Amino acid sequence: MVLENLIEMLEAADPDTVVKHGFTNPHSYRGYYHDLAFEPASNVRVGDMLADARGALGETFEGWKGGDFEMGRYTDCWLSFEGQSGGETIGRLLVTYMLGDVA
């Protein structure tokens, strides 16, 4: 899923809803520096995830071996701890599960 679509899905949800499994901390994905990753987080508000996603739009992050990478509307998104190249791509199904799994 690209960042623009992730933001749209989060905007359609109640920002005060707390989900058991969400994300935080946007950063350059270790696997593909030009991609955006978020760290998994527990018991997080949808509004906080939306703020992180919106905040990453247009932001420049440093890649792991150097270089600056600006995150745009069509940047692919991952769920991965900072510094790790493994993880899951964030897709519509994963976000749907996150938003339906309330605390």
N, C-alpha and C positions, 0 to 999 in steps of 0.2 A: 504494500500500500504506500502511496506517496503521501507526503506531509499534508498537502492540501485536503486530501480525502480523510485523513485521520482527524484533522481539525474539524471538518464538516460533521463527521460522526459524533465527535465529542460535543460540538455545539448543539446537536439535536437532543442531547441527554440533559437530565436535571443536574445542574452543577453542584448541588448540595448532596447528591447521592454519594455514599461512601461504598467503594467496591473492595472486596477481599483481595483481589489480585489486580493490580494496576501497574503504573510506571511513574518514574521520576528521573531527574538528572539527565537531561539531554547532553550528548557528546558525539564526537566523531567515532563512527564504528570502526573497530580495529581491523575487521575483515576487508572493508572497502572504505577508505578514508573519506571519500566523497559522499558516503551515506550517513544517515543520522541514526543513532541508537539511543534508547532510553533504558535505564536500569529497572528491573522488576521491583515493585514495592507492594507492601501489604497495607490494607485499610487506608486507602487514599481517596480523597474526594475527586470526583469527576472534574470539578472546577480547577483543581490543582493540576491535574493531567493536562487539561486544556490550556492553562497558563504556561506550562512547560512547552507544549507543542507550539503555541503561538509565539512564545519567546524565542524559540529556535529558528523560526522563519526569518530569513535574512541575516541570521547570525553567522559569524565566521568562527569555525573551530579549528584547532591545530591538529593535524594528523599525527599518528604515532611515530612516524619516521620523518616528521617535518612537513612543511607545507601548510597552507591555509585553505580551508574548504568552506565555502558559503553554502548554507542550507536553504534551498529554494522550495517553491510550491511542488515541484515534481521530484523532490529528493526521496529516495526509498528509505523506509523506516524499519528498524530492527529492535528487538527486545534482547538486550545483552548487557552484562556488567561491564563497566568501563575497564578498558585494557584487555578484554577478552574478545577473541575473534569468533567464538562459537555463539550461538543464539538462535532465535527464531525470527523470521520475517514477521512483521506486524501486518496482518491482513484483516479483511472485513469480518471473517468468522471469529478470529481471536478477539477483536474489539467487541463484537457482539457478546461473546462469552464473558468478557471482562465487565461489560456494562450490565449484564444480567445477574452477575454473581455479587450481590450486595451483602455488606457486612451485617 
